[in-house]
């Protein structure tokens, strides 16, 4: 099993590839291109919703516990994620022809890249030497497994507290998956 940095790193690499694809397709107005763009953003919202939920449940509590200045680091990152959830929530279901679509998408991409940079360059180095190999592997496993059952929609008003997420997360995820099925989403 991959450790926490490998699991999160793969997620980050994947989302960066999606960003590159979306930026390359910006400005195209053919119906097929717009539909591909809509579906790509829909998939991005699902993937990012899962990723942020498991980070808030598993990763940021460990940062708070172990890292020097962990509360400050986690608070900053969680605030970035909360802002992103509001943007993703606004993007969800939006038609790519909507005049706000590209603006919101650009905002999300810029902010998400900043968040990834912060996490990988400010947080990971603080945490890397503090985690034993066993704990890093365990955390990687929890995050990878958690993504399989995490909510598929942003929930910007849900408090990013591990206890709340452990209690409400499965309910939100089940409701999200039901709504996804009804809407033929994902």
Buried (B, 14 or more C-beta within 10 A) or exposed (E): EBBBBBBBBEBBEEBBEBBEEBEEBEEEEEEEEBEBBBEBBBEBBBBBBBBBBBBBBBBBBBBBEBBEBBEEBBBBBBEBBBBBBBBBBBBBEBEBEEEEBBEBBBBBBEBBBEBBEBBBEBBBEBBEEBBEEEBBBBBBBBBBBBBEBBBBBBBBEBEBBBEEBEEBBEEBBEBBBEEBEEEEBB
